[in-house]
Amino acid sequence: MIVVKHECIKSIPLLHVVKQKEQWEKLPLIIFIHGFTSAKEHNLHYAYLLAEAGFRILLPEALYHGEREQDLTEKDLLIHFWDIVLNTINEIKIIKEFYEEEGLVKSGEIGVVGTSMGGMVTLGAMTQYEWIKVAVSLMGMPAYEKYSLWQLEQLSEQGVPLPFNEEEIEQQLATIRQYDLSLQPEKLVNRPLLFWHGKKDSLVPYPLTYQFFETIKPDYQQNPGNLAFLTDEQAGHKVSREGLIATVEWFKQHLFINDKNIVGVN
């Protein structure tokens, strides 16, 4: 049986998904970050399959989303986009340390995965935390600075007044560069990384992600099995079942779990 527990860790609401009979054991941990304007509950199908495979899954609520919403419009949320991303990166560490202190995490076996904004959070977190052993980015991209400039360009083309002046924009760019994996790909150090992206995605440009993948491929020559990119030629901004299954299989392949925990996914 899989149990889903609602918990709140230092004011961070999250869902804790795990096999009931193993909930107090040290298990490999996976933190799953939801997308922009989404909420933690929307990824429970991923969590169920991952828990069935023997992992402990935590789905935190991002700032201003779900339980933490503050009646902000989507436009207001967009203004706070990078605040949300960077805050979530910081909270990943808080969550990880709490469950380690509780004795519920198998040492060294920690993964992070996310959809859209959550994929961006995942890639940014890899610039900060060496303890992330395995990662999956679903519709995310690593080039924070380029994406921020693309967002501003889109707003301008739509005739939306920019909410920042030039000085504020430069300050924001200077901050997010510290988390921009495209500017510091050496921080990957051959850690297992899977990308899934739809070629017709209009919200997170596919080329920004694929170009980065092509750039880092030579770095993985010694460990080619640690890097993969799945392209869906027809998909827009929605992960296919193929992406779901690939996510589960990626973690089963690269995060250590006891053989007794591994089950098939149909």
Secondary structure, 3 states (H helix, E strand, C coil): CEEEEEEEECCEEEEEEEEHHHCCCCEEEEEEECCCCCCHHHHHHHHHHHHHCCCEEEEECCCCCHHHCCCCCHHHHHHCHHHHHHHHHHHHHHHHHHHHHCCCEEEEEEEEEEECHHHHHHHHHCCCCCCCCEEEEECCCCCHHHHHHHHHHHHHHCCCCCCCCHHHHHHHHHHHHHHCHHHCHHHHCCCCEEEEEECCCCCCCHHHHHHHHHHHHHHHCCCHHHEEEEEECCCCCCCCHHHHHHHHHHHHHHCCCCHHHCCCCC
